[in-house]
Amino acid sequence: MSLFGTDGIRGRANTEPMTASTALRVAQAVGTRLPRDGGRPLALIGKDTRLSGYMLEPALTAGLVSVGVDVVLLGPLPTPGVAMLTRSLRADLGVVLSASHNPFEDNGIKLFGADGYKLSDGLEAEISALVRSDQPIPLAAAADLGRARRLDDAQGRYLEFVKASFPRRLRLDGLKIVVDAAHGAAYKVAPAVFYELGADVVAMGVAPDGFNINRDSGATAPQALAARVQAEGADLGVAVDGDADRIILVDETGAIVDGDQIMGLIAGAAAAAGSLRGGGLVATVMSNLGLERWLHARGLSLHRTRVGDRHVVEAMRAGGFNVGGEQSGHIILADHATTGDGLIAALQFLAVLVEEGRRASEIARVFEPVPQRLKNVRYSAGADPMAAASVQAAITAAEAELAGVGRLLIRKSGTEPVIRVMVEGDDAALVQRTVDEVAAAVATAGGTT
């Protein structure tokens, strides 16, 4: 079984696979796969604000240095910032220490190649096999060890990169924006981006202490942001997650704007300007049917992929699309970045708002979503609820009821023992009843009732 899930290696800090010893061996395994034709390879390491970063960052550094790789430490920096700097500094590898939207107890390792894209499944499989094997990893001779140094202006470089994605002719003057950085990697950069473009900024989630990342804040808990937007009389609320690769917005009324609406707005504006490529956008199977219908009515397509931003990026590259993402807020804009970037996505939304001179609530409801319900059902260790006849019977019955009027999606999480059950359709009562019935069958089979 591979170490890598849908978004790199992830787990509880200081338990396998997120231990210092495994991180060191992962770094050694990756380091041996880097090109050597130009001398010592170069790797960058960025992280978010979790306490365990202080344990894992030195382990990764030691592993890379021990196999003859030079290391540049970036400190706390959003995931898209590491991807960008990997290309900008002509590095061979970018490493991100983050568990994204998970609580502080978790951490993860994401790997980017020299092109700023996540490593291929094949290369990840090779690395995983080497890490888990008894095969010794060849170490560098004493004179060939790598060196490590810090890059003091990493955040400044990324800040300028993000600002450059906003049209030069536009400014944010006169707008009041509440920014929630989730006490994560963007705690300095996120407020600065909007302030330096002219906005009046109210900052939240900018006091990380190693434990509070994503706690009741950020893109996965936007309720506090919504309340603050209304209390401040702000024009917009912007929430990123722990590593700032996803975004959720809040309009001036306190209404939450998810990734589907943001993608629709950006794609629609690009289509009107003649800059949308691929004839539509790429999203996952989780995106609302309302988005698909809205796009089709305008002669645009919705290409669906499996859940996971890496699958979205792969489909975008294969099909020549420049807009894609996930309902959860991973928005990939290929004209600007190689991975999801919450701050760049927020600026493209604001560009439309400023250009049209309208309020956020007037542009954010691009399409009318159909009723959609998602239930996450945790199952006991060792259980396999999807193999149970009762679950398969419940799925068959639900699909029969939804035929022609809705759809059912059921899948295992790639990062935790959870089955995700999603149902959507035009009949809200049918949707609710169906998701309840399937989720109950899964819970019973999984030993959690």
N, C-alpha and C positions, 0 to 999 in steps of 0.2 A: 504494500500500500504506500502511495506517495506521501511524503511530508507535506506537499503543497495542496492547499484547498483552492477554493474559488478566488481567493485574494491573497496568495502567498502562504507562508507558514504562520499559523496562529494558534494560541493556546494560553492557558493560565501561566502567569509569570512564575518562574522558579520551579515549574513542573514540566516534564517532557511534553512537547519538544522545545519549550521556551526556557531552556536552562543555559547557563553560561557555557557549559561543555559542548552542548549541541550547537549553539550559535558559533562557537569557535570552529567546530568541524564543518559546519555549513560554509563558513567563510573560506576555510581551506579548500573545500571541494570546489566552490565557485572560482576561487583564485587560480586553481590549476587549469581551468577551462578558458582563461583569458588569453588573448593573443600576446605573443612575446616578440614580434618582429621589430617593434620600435623601442626596445629596451624594457624597463620595468613597466607593467601595466599600472593604470591609475584607477582607483575606486573612490567614490564619494559615499559618505554615510551621513544621513540626516535622521532626525527623530522627532517624536512629539514630546509631550511633557510628562509622561508616566514615570513613576518612581523607578520602575524596572529598567528604564533606559540607561540608568547609571551602571547597571550590571551588564547589560547586553552590548552596549556600545563598545566598551573596552574589549569584550570577548571577540566581537567581530573584527575590531582593529587588530588584535593580536593574531587572529587566524589569517587575515589577509597579509599582514606584514611577514608572518612566518613562512609564507609560500612566495615571497618576493614581490608583493604588490604594494605600491605606494598608496597611502590613504589620505584623503582630505576630509576632515570633520566639519560638518556644516552647522551642527547644533540644531536647536528646534527650528524646523522648516516644513511647510506643507509638502505633502507628497508630490504635487505637480511642480513645486520648486526644485525638488531633487531631480526629477525627470528633465526639467529644463536645463539645470546646471550640468547634468551629465553630458548633454549635447554641447552646451556652450563652452565648457572647459575641455572638451574632447576627451572625456574620461572613457574608460572601457566598461565601467560598471557603476550603477547607482543603487545604493541600499537605503531602504527606509525602514526604520524601527517604529512601527505603529500598529495598533489594532483598530484603527479607524474610529468607528462609532461605539466600540465596546467600552465597558467600564475599565477603570485603572488597573484592576487585577489582571487583565489580559494584556498580551502584547503580540506583536507579529513582525515578520520579516518579509518585505517586498523587494524584488530585484528587478532592475531595469538595465537593458543593454545599452550599448553606445549610442543607439539611435533614439533613446528616450522612451522606448516601448518596453512593456513587460516581457520577460524572457519567454521563449516558446515552451509549449508543453513538453516537447521532446527534451530540451535542455534541462528543464526542471526535473524530469524523470531521471536523467543521468545524474544530476546532483543528488537527488534523493537516494538513488541506489548506492552511490558512493558513500554518502553519510551513514547509511544503515548497514553497510558491509563491514567486514573485519579487515578489509584491505587497507594497508597503511597508505597515508597520503604523503607523497614525497615533499620534503621540506627543503627550503632554500639553504644554500651554504651560508656560513657566517657572513661572508663578504657580500652576499646577494640579498640580504634581508631588505624588506621595504622600509620606508620612512613614513611617519605620520605627522601631519600638521593641521592647524585649524585655519579655516577661511573666515576672516572676521566680517566681511561684508556680504555674506551669503543672502541675508534677508534684504539688504538694499538692492542687490542685483535682481532678486525675484520681484521686489516691489516695482522696480522700473519696467520689468518685463510685463507684469500684469497691467500696469497703467498704459503701456503701449498698445494694448488691445482695444482701448476705448478710442473712438474717433477723435482725431485731433481738433476738429472744428467744434466739438461739444465740451461743455463743462457741467458740473453738478452744483453750481452756485444756486443758492436759494432753496436747496433741498435739505431736509432734516432726515437723517438715516440712523436708525438704531442697528448696531452691529454686534452680534453675539458670536464670539470666537470659541465658545465651548471650553474655555480654559485649556485650549489645545495648541497645536503647532503654529496657528495663525494669530496668536494672542497679541503680537506686536504688529504684524503685517496687515491684518484685515482692517482695523480702524484707520491705519495710515493711508491705505489705498484710496478710500473714499474722501478722507480729509484733504489729501493732496490734490484731488481733482475738484475741490471746491465745496464739498458738502459740509454741513454742520453735523458732526458725528456724536452720537451717544453710544459709548462702548459698554458692552456686557461680556462676561465670561473671559476676562483678560487678567485674571489673578491666579495662575496655575500654582498648585502646591504639591504636585505629584500624585494627588489622590482624587482631585475633583474634575478631571477631564470628563466631559460629556454628562456630568451629574446634573440632572434637571436643567440642562442647557443645551444649546447648539441645535443642529439640524434634526436630531432625533427627539428633541423635546422642546418644540417651538412655542409652547403655551406661554412661558414667561416672556418671551420676546413679543408675542402678540399683545400681552397686557401692557408691556412697556411702550410699545408703539402707540397705543391708544392714550396712555397716560401722558406721553410726551407730545402728543399731537404731531407725530412724525409722518413723513411721506412714504416711508418704506422701512421694513425690517429685513435684515440679512442675517441668516444663521448658517454657519458652516459646521462641520463635524470635527472630530479630534484631529484629523490630518488635513482637513480643508479641501478634500477632493469631491465633496458633495455640498449642495446648497439647497436650502428651503427659504422661501421669501414670505413676507407677511405684508399685505397691503395696508393702506391707511385706516381701514375699518377694523383691522385685526384678523381678517380672513387669511388663512394659510394657503400659499400657492406652491403646489408640488412640482416635481420634475416634469411630469407630462405637460402641464400648462406652460412651463418655462420653455421646454423644447418646442412646443407648438408655436409659441410667440416668436422665438428666434428663427425657426424654420420658415414661418410665414413671412417675416420681415425679409429674410434672405431671398425667398422666392420672388417677392415683389421687387427686390433690387436686382434680380437676375444673378445672384451669387450663390444660390443653393445648388449643390452638386449631388448627383445620384438620383435626382427626381423625387426626393422625399427625405425621410430620416430613418435611422436605425434605433430600435428600442427593444426591450425584452418582452417576454411573454406576460410580464406583470403589468405592462402599460394598459391604460383604460381603453376599452372599446370605443369610447367617445372620441378619443384622439384619432384612432384609425378612421372612423367615419368622417371626421372633420377634414382629414388630409385627403381622403378619397374624393370628397365633394369638390376639392380644389385641384383635382388631377394629380395629386401627389401620393406617394406610396409610403406604407409603413412596413419596413422589413424587421421582423421579429427574430430575436435570438434567445438562447438560454440566459438565465439570470447570471449576472456578473459583468462588470464593466469591461473585462478583458475580451469577452465574447462580442460585446458591442464594438469595441475597437477593431477586432479582427474582421468583422463584417463590414465595417466602414472602409477599411483599407482595401478589402477585396472588391467592394462594389463602387468605390470612388465617392462615397458620401462624405460630407463635411459637417453634418450635424447628427448627433446621436446621444443616447443616454438612458437613464433609468428613472422610473417614477420616484424612486427614493432620493433623487437629487444629484446623482452622478451625471453631469452634462459634459460631453466630449465635443469640443469645437475644433476640428482638425486644422482650420486655418490659423489657429493660435497655439494649440497644445497637443501633446501626444497622449494625454490621459485626462481624466476628469479634473476640472479646476473650478471650484466653487466661486472664487472671486472673479474670474474671467466671465463665467456665466452670468453672474450678477451684473457686471458692467454691460453686457450685451442687452440684458433686460432694461437697464437704465438708459442705454442709448436710444431704445425705442421710446421710452417714456419721455425723455428730453426732446427727441426729434419731433414727436407728435404733440407735445405740450399737454398731455393728458395725465390724469391721476392713475396710480397703480391699479386701483379697483376697476378702472375703465378698460385696461388693456390686459389684465391678468387672467380673466375668465375667457380664454380663447375658445374653448368648446364646452359643451354641457356633458359632464361625465355621467356615464350610466352607473347605477348602483353597483358597488363593489365591496365585498367583505372579505377580510383576511383573518384567519385564525391560526395562531402558532401553537402547536400541540407538542409538548415535551414528552419524550418517552423514556422508559427505564433503560439502564445500561444492559446491553445484550439483547434487547428486544428488537424485532424487525416487523413493525406493524404493517408495513406495506405488503408483506408476504401473506398476511392473514386473509383467509377466505371472506371473513365478515367485512373487512375493509374493501376488498375488491368488489364485493356485492354492493356495498354502499356507493362506490364510485360508479359502477354500472347503472344503478338506479338513478343517481344524480345526473349522469350524462344523458340518460333517456329523457328525463324531465326538462333538461336545458336545451335539448336538441332544437336548433333553429332560433332560439330566443336568448341564449346566453352561453357561457362556457365555464368549465371547471378546470382549475390548475392545481395539482397536488405534487409536492416535491419535498425531498429531504434537504435540509440546510447543509451547506458545505462547511460550516464552522462550529455547529453545536448539535446535540441530539434533539432536534426539533423537526417535525413535519409541518410544512406550511400549506394550508388549505385556502385557496382563493376561489371565490365564485363571483361572477358578474353577469348582469343581464338587465333587461328593461323593467322587470317586475321585482320591486324591492322585497316584497314579502317572500317570493319564491327564492330569491337570492339568500335571504337570511335563513330561511328554513333549510335550504340545501346545505349551506356551509355548516350549520349547526349539526345536521345529521351526519355528515361525513366526518367532521371533527370529533364527534362523540364516538363514532366507530373506531377512529384512529386512537383516541385516548384509551378506550377499553382494551384494544389489542396491544397497546403499548404499555399497559400496566400502570397508568397514571390516573385512573378513576377510583 
